[in-house]
């Protein structure tokens, strides 16, 4: 699964947002998201397949953490759009400053 496909789902984006705060046990993700455990597991599996999360097993518990490396691909893809909008917003700011 690609990074783009993985983050297309809002629940997966919610999981990534929770993991930005640090490592989380699977049960905490289930509780916070208020979703059935099988649903959360399905999304975690997709995020693992995309390389966006790591898993650490400690006895019967599974802990998940964010692996931000694949997000660099997304950042690279967004860079030209960021430059495009930055130029447009700079031009708007210049126009508004001249209007004063």
C-alpha positions as CSV (number, residue, x, y, z in Angstrom):
1,X,0.0,0.0,0.0
2,X,1.3,3.4,-0.9
3,X,1.6,6.3,1.6
4,X,-1.0,8.2,-0.4
5,X,-3.5,5.3,-0.3
6,X,-2.9,4.8,3.4
7,X,-3.5,8.4,4.4
8,X,-6.6,8.7,2.2
9,X,-8.7,7.1,5.0
10,X,-9.8,9.6,7.8
11,X,-9.5,6.9,10.4
12,X,-5.9,6.1,9.4
13,X,-5.2,9.8,9.6
14,X,-6.7,9.9,13.1
15,X,-4.4,7.0,14.1
16,X,-1.4,8.8,12.8
17,X,-2.4,11.9,14.7
18,X,-2.6,9.8,17.9
19,X,0.8,8.2,17.2
20,X,2.4,11.6,16.8
21,X,2.0,12.0,20.5
22,X,4.1,8.8,21.1
23,X,3.8,5.1,21.2
24,X,0.4,3.7,22.0
25,X,-0.9,0.3,22.9
26,X,-3.5,-1.1,20.5
27,X,-6.1,-1.1,23.2
28,X,-5.6,2.7,23.8
29,X,-6.2,3.3,20.1
30,X,-9.3,1.3,20.2
31,X,-10.6,3.2,23.2
32,X,-9.7,6.6,21.9
33,X,-11.2,6.0,18.5
34,X,-14.3,4.4,19.9
35,X,-14.2,1.7,17.2
36,X,-14.4,-2.1,17.4
37,X,-11.0,-3.7,17.8
38,X,-11.1,-5.5,14.5
39,X,-11.7,-2.2,12.6
40,X,-8.7,-0.6,14.3
41,X,-6.6,-3.7,13.6
42,X,-7.5,-3.5,9.9
43,X,-6.4,0.1,9.7
44,X,-3.2,-0.6,11.7
45,X,-2.4,-3.4,9.2
46,X,-2.8,-1.0,6.3
47,X,-0.6,1.6,8.0
48,X,2.1,-1.1,8.7
49,X,1.9,-2.2,5.0
50,X,2.6,1.4,4.0
51,X,5.5,1.6,6.4
52,X,3.9,4.4,8.4
53,X,3.8,2.6,11.8
54,X,6.1,0.3,13.7
55,X,4.9,-2.4,16.0
56,X,6.6,-3.5,19.3
57,X,5.3,-6.7,20.9
58,X,5.7,-7.0,24.7
59,X,4.1,-10.2,25.8
60,X,0.5,-10.2,24.9
61,X,0.5,-6.4,24.2
62,X,1.2,-4.7,20.9
63,X,2.5,-1.1,20.9
64,X,2.4,1.1,17.8
65,X,4.5,4.1,17.0
66,X,4.8,6.4,14.0
67,X,7.5,5.9,11.4
68,X,7.6,9.3,9.7
69,X,10.1,8.3,7.0
70,X,7.5,7.4,4.3
71,X,5.9,10.8,4.8
72,X,9.0,12.3,3.2
73,X,7.6,11.0,-0.2
74,X,4.4,12.9,0.5
75,X,6.3,16.1,1.5
76,X,8.3,15.8,-1.7
77,X,5.1,15.5,-3.7
78,X,3.6,18.6,-1.9
79,X,6.7,20.8,-2.3
80,X,5.8,22.2,-5.8
81,X,2.2,23.0,-4.6
82,X,3.6,24.7,-1.5
83,X,5.8,26.9,-3.7
84,X,2.8,27.6,-6.0
85,X,0.6,28.7,-3.1
86,X,3.4,30.6,-1.4
87,X,3.9,32.7,-4.5
88,X,0.2,33.3,-4.9
89,X,-0.2,34.3,-1.3
90,X,2.8,36.6,-1.5
91,X,1.2,38.3,-4.5
92,X,-2.1,38.7,-2.6
93,X,-0.2,40.2,0.3
94,X,1.6,42.7,-1.9
95,X,-1.7,43.6,-3.5
96,X,-3.4,44.2,-0.2
97,X,-0.5,46.2,1.1
98,X,-0.7,48.5,-2.0
99,X,-4.5,48.9,-1.5
100,X,-4.0,50.5,2.0
